Amino acid sequence: MRSARAKKQVVGDRVQQARRRAIALVPPQPQAVAQGEVTAKIARYLADTPLNAPTLVIDLDVVEHAYLSLRRALPLTKIYYAIKANPAPEVIQRLAPLGCYFDTASQGEIDLCLSLGVAPDRIGYGNTIKKRSEIAHAFAKGVRLFAFDSQAELEKLAELAPGSQVFCRVLVDCAGADWPLSKKFGCTPRLAIELLTRARDLGLDPVGISFHVGSQQTDPSRWEPAIATAAEMSKTLAERGIEVRLLNIGGGFPSRYRTEVPALEAYGKAIMASMNRHFAGRMPEIIVEPGRQVVGDAGVIQAEVVLVSEKDIGDEKRWVYLDIGKFSGLAETIDEAIKYRIKTPHDGGPAGPVVLAGPSCDSVDTLYEKTDLKLPLALTAGDKVLILSTGAYTSAYSSVGFNGFPPLKTVCI
Ligand SMILES: *Cc1c(COP(=O)(O)O)cnc(C)c1O
């Protein structure tokens, strides 16, 4: 075994090398930092800014870097940022000039994009569940790309968004995803074929097919069966004179939580290999809709320890209560699905097992109980903790003030 010092030296050399590489490449800073770590910019902001409520700090350079990394991994695709992951105007404003498109799910999200100067032809309406008034509003504003997954939705679109481009979402297996999307969206491929045929008869433009393999999808090979299904469908549709010109392969690209995730390049390679295998010679335009991958690793939440306690004399497992919980931004800890990494001022010292909980008077507001989580024994009320890779699905999920706790504040720097 290597001595600790030798090991430190090797790590030190690697950091040096990484730094040199980072300087040699173009954009500054974020590349010098491992995926999902606290950037120098965020560290400086937190050091200079006293914060007395939980706050999400987003490093916009990391957002840009994440977007450009995906563009490099999947250069033949059009990227639609799923703004539900983090609708901060600064994020949209950073992405728009880079050529990004936007996937929206409501009138509010469409209006937000338009108010920030995003042109309607850069906006897709990706929700398959829309009110008539919402469709009419989007159409009036110039949006011409809509998702659907049912006959009734198709009829609404034909009436209220005549002539628009529509794509049908199909159900796919979400195995391998930490945040699966179940059966709520999509229909079976055989129904989708009928609906796309009907779309043409209703005067709409049936451009293609979409699917989503589940959020925080940690297995790059999960796109393969879905792409194979889409290719089969497009053969049948071609026989009916409908050319699949667009394949929307959804989001699902990961952030860095407790376990390591494959590099984006692995996703790009696996997806393009599947596309070449199944769509050889008749490649449709490909859309991706990343949410989590664009913003997740760019954000850090600073929170505070409110109480550390035991439930019995001599209990080894402590309860640690933070001033942030399920209702104020950490909703993805439901079923302990997303396991965030946590930094404390005492890291490196002796640690012991804990249950981590939020501050509200609702027992659902327990974050990790089954998860094997250890925190330093020195941790005490008043300590600030950092919850890493929390840029996605946190501020947007925060309630307006359950139990009198303020919603999660976002600062973009
Ligand atoms: C939520 C959503 C996305 C983004 O998913 P991520 O897993 O965050 O990348 C993309 N497309 C649609 C239709 C969605 O509903």
The ligand as an SDF file (V2000), in Angstrom:
LIG
                    3D

 15 15  0  0  0  0  0  0  0  0999 V2000
  -38.6920   16.7910  -16.6410 C   0  0  0  0  0  0  0  0  0  0  0  0
  -38.5590   16.6330  -18.0960 C   0  0  0  0  0  0  0  0  0  0  0  0
  -37.3070   16.7250  -18.6880 C   0  0  0  0  0  0  0  0  0  0  0  0
  -36.0210   16.9140  -17.9090 C   0  0  0  0  0  0  0  0  0  0  0  0
  -35.6230   15.7360  -17.3130 O   0  0  0  0  0  0  0  0  0  0  0  0
  -34.1940   15.6030  -16.5760 P   0  0  0  0  0  0  0  0  0  0  0  0
  -34.2010   14.2340  -16.0610 O   0  0  0  0  0  0  0  0  0  0  0  0
  -34.1390   16.6440  -15.5240 O   0  0  0  0  0  0  0  0  0  0  0  0
  -33.1530   15.7990  -17.6090 O   0  0  0  0  0  0  0  0  0  0  0  0
  -37.2410   16.6170  -20.0550 C   0  0  0  0  0  0  0  0  0  0  0  0
  -38.3450   16.4440  -20.8110 N   0  0  0  0  0  0  0  0  0  0  0  0
  -39.5720   16.3730  -20.2740 C   0  0  0  0  0  0  0  0  0  0  0  0
  -40.7490   16.1970  -21.1560 C   0  0  0  0  0  0  0  0  0  0  0  0
  -39.7170   16.4500  -18.9080 C   0  0  0  0  0  0  0  0  0  0  0  0
  -40.9340   16.3530  -18.3840 O   0  0  0  0  0  0  0  0  0  0  0  0
  1  2  1  0
  2  3  1  0
  2 14  2  0
  3  4  1  0
  3 10  2  0
  4  5  1  0
  5  6  1  0
  6  7  2  0
  6  8  1  0
  6  9  1  0
 10 11  1  0
 11 12  2  0
 12 13  1  0
 12 14  1  0
 14 15  1  0
M  END
$$$$
